[in-house]
């Protein structure tokens, strides 16, 4: 099975309408912060990005819960 990059996966979720443009931007910022931390660079806006990702995760889980019922 071929591995898809995180960036490509986010773009695919956006193109399928699962993520809004705002959601995509939040996820891309989170990915940039993750990459900075992994490679030992300073991550800017860490607190704001973490809060935005937590809100996005709650939103996506709520939407998933609606579709599962």
PAFI-181780 format. One line per 3 residues: number of its first residue (from 1); for each residue x, y, z of N, C-alpha, C. Coordinates in Angstrom, 2 decimals. Atoms other than C-alpha are relative to their C-alpha. Layout:
REM residues N
NUM) X:Y:Z:X:Y:Z:X:Y:Z | ...;
***
This chain:
REM residues 69
1) 0.84:-1.18:0.00:0.00:0.00:0.00:0.89:1.24:0.00 | -0.79:-1.22:0.13:1.36:3.39:-0.98:-0.35:0.98:1.11 | 0.19:-0.98:-1.07:1.85:5.97:1.76:-0.28:1.36:-0.62;
4) 0.32:-1.35:0.46:0.26:9.38:1.23:0.53:0.98:1.05 | -0.53:-0.99:-0.94:1.88:12.45:2.77:-1.14:0.70:0.74 | 1.01:-0.72:-0.79:0.06:14.39:5.46:-0.55:1.18:-0.77;
7) 0.42:-1.16:0.79:-0.05:17.44:3.22:-0.96:-0.41:-1.12 | 0.87:0.49:1.08:-1.55:15.47:0.34:-1.34:-0.47:0.55 | 1.24:0.46:-0.63:-4.11:13.89:2.68:-0.89:1.19:0.35;
10) 0.79:-1.19:-0.34:-5.21:17.31:3.93:-0.63:0.61:-1.24 | 0.53:-0.56:1.26:-5.60:18.57:0.35:-1.12:-0.88:-0.55 | 1.04:0.92:0.47:-7.63:15.46:-0.54:-1.28:0.17:0.83;
13) 1.16:-0.21:-0.86:-9.93:15.96:2.47:-0.70:1.32:-0.34 | 0.58:-1.28:0.42:-10.43:19.57:1.37:-0.74:-0.16:-1.33 | 0.63:0.16:1.32:-11.18:18.57:-2.23:-1.27:-0.83:0.07;
16) 1.21:0.80:-0.19:-13.75:16.05:-0.98:-1.08:0.73:0.79 | 0.97:-0.78:-0.75:-15.46:18.75:1.05:-0.09:-0.36:1.48 | 0.00:0.40:-1.41:-14.64:17.16:4.40:0.56:1.12:0.86;
19) -0.58:-1.15:-0.69:-12.49:20.12:5.43:-0.36:1.27:-0.76 | 0.22:-1.31:0.62:-13.43:23.74:4.79:1.37:0.64:-0.24 | -1.27:-0.71:0.24:-10.78:26.19:3.62:0.62:0.40:1.34;
22) -0.51:-0.38:-1.33:-10.48:27.45:7.22:0.57:-1.21:0.74 | -0.49:1.24:-0.62:-10.13:23.86:8.50:1.34:-0.41:-0.59 | -1.24:0.35:0.68:-7.44:23.19:5.91:1.14:0.88:0.48;
25) -1.04:-0.92:-0.47:-5.52:26.28:6.99:0.44:-0.33:1.42 | -0.33:0.39:-1.38:-5.69:25.22:10.65:0.88:-1.25:-0.02 | -0.75:1.26:0.06:-4.46:21.73:9.79:1.38:0.22:-0.60;
28) -1.31:-0.29:0.60:-1.66:23.08:7.59:0.91:0.75:0.98 | -0.81:-0.69:-1.03:-0.53:25.44:10.38:0.49:-1.01:1.04 | -0.38:1.02:-0.97:-0.54:22.49:12.78:1.13:-0.88:-0.55;
31) -1.05:0.81:0.63:1.55:20.46:10.35:1.33:0.77:-0.03 | -1.21:-0.82:0.01:4.03:23.33:10.04:0.62:0.07:1.40 | -0.48:-0.03:-1.38:4.29:23.58:13.84:0.61:-1.35:0.35;
34) -0.53:1.35:-0.26:4.77:19.81:14.10:1.36:-0.18:-0.64 | -1.27:0.15:0.70:7.52:19.89:11.50:1.10:0.83:0.65 | -0.99:-0.85:-0.67:9.28:22.79:13.23:0.49:-0.67:1.28;
37) -0.38:0.65:-1.26:9.23:20.94:16.56:0.84:-1.25:-0.23 | -0.71:1.24:0.28:10.38:17.64:15.09:1.44:0.27:-0.43 | -1.33:-0.29:0.52:13.34:19.26:13.36:0.78:1.00:0.86;
40) -0.74:-0.81:-0.96:14.34:21.36:16.37:-0.07:1.49:-0.19 | 0.16:-1.43:0.20:13.15:24.75:15.22:-1.02:0.55:0.99 | 0.98:-0.64:-0.87:11.17:27.25:17.24:-1.35:0.03:-0.71;
43) 1.35:-0.01:0.57:7.44:26.90:16.67:-0.70:1.28:0.44 | 0.71:-1.23:-0.32:5.60:30.19:16.46:-1.49:-0.29:0.16 | 1.45:0.11:-0.23:2.01:30.58:17.67:-0.41:-1.39:0.45;
46) 0.28:1.36:-0.45:2.12:27.21:19.40:-1.32:-0.08:0.76 | 1.23:0.03:-0.79:-0.66:28.02:21.89:-1.24:0.19:-0.87 | 1.15:-0.27:0.85:-3.01:29.46:19.27:-0.28:-1.18:-0.95;
49) 0.15:1.13:0.91:-2.38:26.59:16.88:-0.56:-1.21:0.73 | 0.48:1.13:-0.79:-2.94:23.99:19.60:-1.49:0.15:0.30 | 1.41:-0.25:-0.28:-6.25:25.59:20.56:-0.86:-0.17:-1.25;
52) 0.75:0.12:1.26:-7.37:25.80:16.92:-0.13:-1.46:-0.42 | 0.05:1.43:0.36:-6.50:22.13:16.32:-0.97:-0.74:0.92 | 0.93:0.64:-0.94:-8.40:21.10:19.45:-1.44:0.30:-0.39;
55) 1.37:-0.35:0.45:-11.49:23.00:18.23:-0.36:-0.77:-1.27 | 0.24:0.72:1.25:-11.15:21.43:14.77:-0.28:-1.48:0.28 | 0.20:1.41:-0.33:-10.84:17.94:16.26:-1.38:-0.22:0.63;
58) 1.33:0.12:-0.62:-13.96:18.48:18.41:-1.09:0.13:-1.05 | 0.99:-0.20:1.06:-15.87:19.76:15.38:-0.10:-1.23:-0.90 | 0.01:1.18:0.88:-14.84:16.81:13.19:-0.58:-1.22:0.71;
61) 0.57:1.11:-0.76:-15.69:14.31:15.94:-1.51:0.14:0.14 | 1.44:-0.24:-0.10:-19.12:15.90:16.39:-0.69:-0.31:-1.33 | 0.55:0.29:1.32:-19.74:15.71:12.63:-0.01:-1.51:-0.27;
64) -0.08:1.45:0.18:-18.60:12.07:12.56:-1.09:-0.67:0.82 | 1.01:0.58:-0.88:-20.89:11.27:15.48:-1.39:0.15:-0.61 | 1.30:-0.21:0.66:-23.86:12.74:13.55:-0.20:-0.97:-1.15;
67) 0.12:0.89:1.15:-23.12:10.56:10.52:-0.06:-1.46:0.40 | -0.03:1.38:-0.45:-22.65:7.39:12.55:-1.36:-0.43:0.55 | 1.28:0.33:-0.64:-26.01:7.58:14.33:-1.03:-0.52:-0.95;
***
